[in-house]
Amino acid sequence: MKHFTLFSTILLLVFSCAEIQEKDRIEVVESYDGWRLLVNGEPLMVNGMNWDYFPIGTNYSYNLWEESDSFIEEALDYEMSLLAEMGVNSIRVYTGIPRKWIEYIYENFGIYTMLNHSFGRYGLMIDDEWMGNTEYSDPRVQELLLREVTELAGEFRGTRGLLLYLLGNENNFGLFWGGAETEDIPIADRESSIRARHMYRLFNEAAVAIKSIDPDRPIAFANGDLQFLDIIVEELQEIDIFGSNVYRGVTFTDLYDRIKNEYGKPVLLTEFGADAFNVITQQEDQQCQAYYKHGNWKEIYSHAAGLGRAGNSIGGYTFQFSDGWWKYGQSFDLDVHNTEATWSNGGYECDYIQGENNMNEEWFGIMAKGPAKPSGHYELFPRAAWYVIREAHRFDPYAPGVTMDELNSHFSAIDLDEAYRKATADRETTLE
């Protein structure tokens, strides 16, 4: 009888696991009117957010997942509640997050995780030596990265709440310089084409390797805009989703149409947005940040399947949830909210001056960040962009019979001035 009970328990576990795998089936599907990301057969527009957790005074070396379970739960309960309230259904998180916290976030807040392997973007250890600028043609690098992504797929296969795998983070820009600090991008420089071909070829091999272990999750990669698209088309066919970090201002211009016509893959914006500091006035500028977020999300939805434009948009991940006070110096001034701009972008006309930098890496949060409390946690203060995105995410581009007119009407009704008033009032109330 004991043997039968044990056998029955094993069968129950097997069937339960099989049911979970079936429920978690996620795929990208092309139909007559465009591409959709399907979760359990239902279309999901990714209302995503780049999310991390860095208290003021820490930098990239801080690791939330090394804290106690009670500390992590308190941090997640606070931040995921704010994300869920604004309609975010997926977060982008780098590898290092344990499986149980992906499941915790999904089971308690209904938020999926896009798991991001940097794929050598910021260097790696090879034979006990640091390779600061990854050389993808090196057989040792190839062996290491393919082993890492294969092990990653094995570890996270079947994880509840895992939406998809993401490889890299604008690694094409890393072909021009090393390090993590953002600089101006040498778009016109094509001297790295040979290195790029090796890199994208390895991305393709990694996609094949992951699919061999976990066929139930799509795989995307995060390119820097459309650079090297010609090589991508030739070398990277096994990837499921074209992901891109795009900073073009209020519009993405020709991005969706070019991917449709030249690559034929669904598009997921892995980063986009605007900072909340104006280099001309030398003050926080919530209104301009909200303006760009408003225009960006409207365009993301407008290219969704069924609305008559490119039909290949499956969503995006706003950059980012909270300010990163460490990003300018990275190892110094960690308690200072630096206002030095590190790169120039004419698409952001609010504070653009020809020949001067206007992009402030420490101010991209749609949430301002308060100092750490005695517990080690910190408080967040919504900016106007938080309210604007919350309203934007109430639009469902896949609702039956939805039209472009309804999209335009929805976004026209979002009051940017009212969003700023709410953000200002909330912050004043909190600080009283």
N, C-alpha and C positions, 0 to 999 in steps of 0.2 A: 504494500500500500504506500509506503514511504517512497519507493522507487517511482510509482505511478504519479504521486504528487509532485515529485521533483521533475519528472518528465513533462507533466502538464505545465508546470511553472516555466520551464525552458521554452516550451511551445508558445506559451502566452507572450513571453518576452520577444521571441522571434517575430510573431505576428504583429506585436505592438511596434517593434522597430520597423517592420515592413510598412505598416500604416503611416508611421511618421515620415519615412522616406517618400511615400507617395504624396502625402500632404505637402511636403516641402519641395515638390517638383517646381523648379523655376526655369523659365526658358524665354528666349526672344523669338518672336514669330513674325514673319512678314505675310501680309495679306494684300488684297487689291488696293487698299487705301493707305498702306504704310506699315511701319514696325510698331510692335507693342511688346512690353515686358509682361509676361504672364506668370502669376503666382497662383498655383492650384487652378489654373485655367482661366483666371480672372485678370483683366488688365490692371497694372499698377503704374501710375505715373509717379516717378521718384521725386518726392518733395524732400530732398536731402539736405544735410548739413555737415560741413567739416567740423568735427568735434574733437577736443582734447581737454586735458585738465592740468593746468600749470598755475599754482598759486604764485602771486607776486613775490619776487625774490628767488624764484627757481628758474631753471632753464631746461633745455632738452634732456638733461640727465635725470630729471625728476621722473619717477615712475609710479603713477597712481596704483598700479596693480601689485606693488610691493607693500602697500599699506594693509592694515588689518581689514578683515571682511566687514566689520561694523563701520569703519571709516569709509570704505568704498561704497557700501550700501547707502550711507547718508549722502555722499557726493552724487551718486547716480540718481537717487530718489529726487533730489532737489533739481538737478539739471535736466533729467529726462522728463520730469513733469512740465518744465517750461517749454521743452521742445515739443512734447505731445500737445500742449495747449495751443501752440502755433501751427499745428498740422504737419509737423515733420514726421515722416514715416521711415526714414533711414538715415543713419549716420555713417560717415567715413572715418574709419579707425585704423591705425597702423598695427601691424603684427606686434604681438606682445600682450594683447588682451587675452586673458584665458577664456576658454570655451564657456565656462559657467557664467561669465558676466555677459557674454553675447546672449545667452539664453535668458538670463535674468532681465536684461533690458527688454527683450522681446516679450517675455511672459508677463511682465509687470506694466509695460507701457506700449506694447504693440509696435515697437520701433525695430526695424531690421538693421543689420550691420553689413556694410561693404568692407571687407577685410583687405587691407592694403599692404602688400609686400613691396618694399622700396626698390628691390631688384638692383642693388648696387648703386643707387642714385647718389648716396653720400659717402661712397667708398666702402671698402671691406678688407678683412684680414685674409691674406694669402700667404701660406707657409710662414706664419708667425710674423709677417711684416704687413704694415698698413699700406694699402693701395688707395691713395686719396682720390684719384680719378680713374674710375673703373674702365679697364680695357676689355671690352667684350669679345675680342678675338682671341684672348688668352685661354687656352684649353682648361687651365686651372679655375679660372673664373666661371667658365661654362659649366664645368663639373659641379662647382660649389652652388651656383644659383639654381641649377636644375635639381640638385639634391634637396635644397632648401624648400623649393616650391612643391616638390613631390611629398616631402615630409609634412608640409603645411596642409596639403589636401588630405593626407591620411589622418592628420590630427583633427581636422574640423569637418570632415565628411559627416553629414547627418545632423549637424548642429542646428537646433531650432533657432530661427531668427537670422541665420546667415543668408544674406540675399545674393551676393556674388563675390567673386575674387577680383581684386584690382592689382595690376602689376605696374610698379614704377610711379614716379611723380615727375613729369616733364624731364625724363632722363636725357632727352635730346639736347636740352640746354646744358646738361652736365658734360656733354662732349666738348664744350667750349671753355668751361671753367670748373674748378673743384670747389667743394664747400657747400654749405647750406644757405648762406646769406644771398639774398636776391640782388642781382645787378642788372644793368641794361642788357638786353638780349641782342646779340649780333646776328640779326635775321639774315642779312645779306651774305654772311660768310658761309661758303659751301665747302670749305677745305676739309670738313669732318665727314664728308659723305661716305667715305670708306668705313670709318668707324661706325657711322650710323647704320650702314647695311649689316654689319656684324651684330649690332645691338638688336635691331628689329628681327633679324633672323633668330636670335636667341629668345626673344619674346615669343616668337611663333613656336619654338620648341618647348618653351615653358607651358604654353597653352595646351599643347598636345599632352604633355606630361601630367598636368593637373586633371585634364579630362579623363585620362586613363584611370585615375584614382577616384575622382568625384565627378561623374557625368551629370549630376543634378543641379549644378550651379553654373551660370554663365560666367565668362571671363572677359574682363575689360582691361585696357591699359590706359595710362594717363599721359598723353602726349602734351607737349607744350605747343598750344595752338595747332596750326596745320603744317608746321615745319616738317620737311622731309616726307610730305604726303606721297610724292611719287615713289619713294623707296618703300614706304609703308604698304602701298597698293601691291607692290611686287613681292614683298617678303613676309607680310603678316596677314595671311588669309585664314588661319585657324582661330584667330581671336573672334569673339562673339560681338563685342561692342566697342565702338570707337569712343574712347574717353578723352577728354581734353580739358586742360586748364586754359581758360580764355578770359583775357582782360582787354576788351575792345571799347569799353564805355557802355553806353545805354543800349546799344544794339550789337548783335553778333555778326552783322553784315551778311557776308556770303557763306558763312561756315556750313550751315545745314545743307544748302544747295550743292556746295562743292563735294561734301561727303556723299550725298545722294548720287551725284553724277559721276564721281571719280572712284568711290570706294564701295558704295552700296551696302553700308552697315548702319545699324541704329546708332544714334548719338546720345551720349550721356556726358553732360558737362561735369567734370570732376572737381573743378574750382571755377568760380566767377564771383564778381562783386566789386565793391569799392570801399576805400577806407573812410574813416569818419573824422579826418583832420584836414583842415584847409591850410595849405602852406602860404597862401596870400594873406589871409587874415590872422594866421597863427593861432587859430582857435578850433575847438571841436566843431564839426559841421555835420550835424545829424540830417539836415534837410537834403543836402546833396547826396549823401549815402543812401537815403531812402529813395530818392529819385532814381538812382541807377538800379537799385534792387527791384523797384517797381517795373521799370522797363525791361530788365532782364527776364524776370519771371513771366511777364506777358509774352515775350518772344518765345521762351521755352515752350509754353503751352500752345502757342499759335502754330508751331511746327509739329504738333502731335498728330498721330494718325487720325484721319477722318475730318480734319479741319481745313483741308484744301491747300495747304502749303507743302513743304518738303515731306511731311509725314514720317519723319525718322527720329523725332525727338522723343526720348523715353524719360526725360527728366534732368535733374541736376542737383549739385551739392553746393549750396551757398558757402562762400568763404567769408567769414568763419563765425563760430558761435560767440566766442569771447576774445577779448584783446590778448595778444601775446607780448607781455612786457619785456621779454628777453630777446626779441628777434633782431633788434638793431645791433647791439654789441655782442650778444649771445653768451658772453662770459663775464661781462662787467655791466655796471649800471642796472642791475636786475631789479632794483627797487625804484627805478626812474622810468616814467612813461615818456620815452624819447620821442621827439617830434622831428628828427632829421629824416628827410625823404631820401630813399636810396636808389630810386629809378624813376624814369620819366615816361609818361604815357599821355599822348595828346587826345586820347579818347575821353579823358576825364576833364572836360572843359571848365568845370567849376573852379579849379585852382591851377590850371595849366598855364605855364609861361614858357615860351620857346627857349630851349637851351637850359632849362632848370628842371631839377627833379621835383616830382609832385606826389609820389606814391609812398605812403607811410606804413611800413610793415607792422608796426606795433598797434595800429588803430583799425584793423579790419573787422573787429568784432561787432556784431549787432547787439552785443551786450557789453557794457562797460564793467570793469572788474574792481571789486573792493579789496582791501587788505585782508590777509589771512586772520581769522579769529584764533583764540587760544586753542581751539580744537584742531586747527590746521585747515579748516574749510574756509571758503570765502563767499561773499554775496555778489550777485550779479544785478545790474541795473539795465533794464531794456532801453535801447535807443529807439528812435522813430522807426528804423528799419524793421525792428521786431514786430511792431504793430502792422506795418505795411505787408510784410511777408505772411503774417497770420491771416490777413484778409485775402491775400493772393491765393493761399493754399486752400481756401474754401471753394475755389473754382475746380470743377471736375471736368477735364477735357474729354473724358470717356463717358460722360452721362448720356443716356439715350437722347438722340436728336439735337445734341448741343451744336451751336453754330458759332461762326466767327463774330457775328453781331453780339451774341451773348457774352463772348469773351471780352470784346471791346467795352460793352456795357458794364461788366463786372469790374474791370480795371479802372474805368472812368469814375466809378463810384467810390474808389479808394481815395480818401482825403489825406494827402501828405501833411498838410498843415495840422489837421486834427491829430494825426499820429505823433507829430512833434509835441503838441500840447500835452498829450497823454504821457509821453515819455518824460517830459519836463516835470509834470505834476507828480508822477510816480517817484521820480528821484528825490524831489523836494520833500515829499511825504516820508519816504524811507529814511532820509538823513535827518529829519527833525528829532 
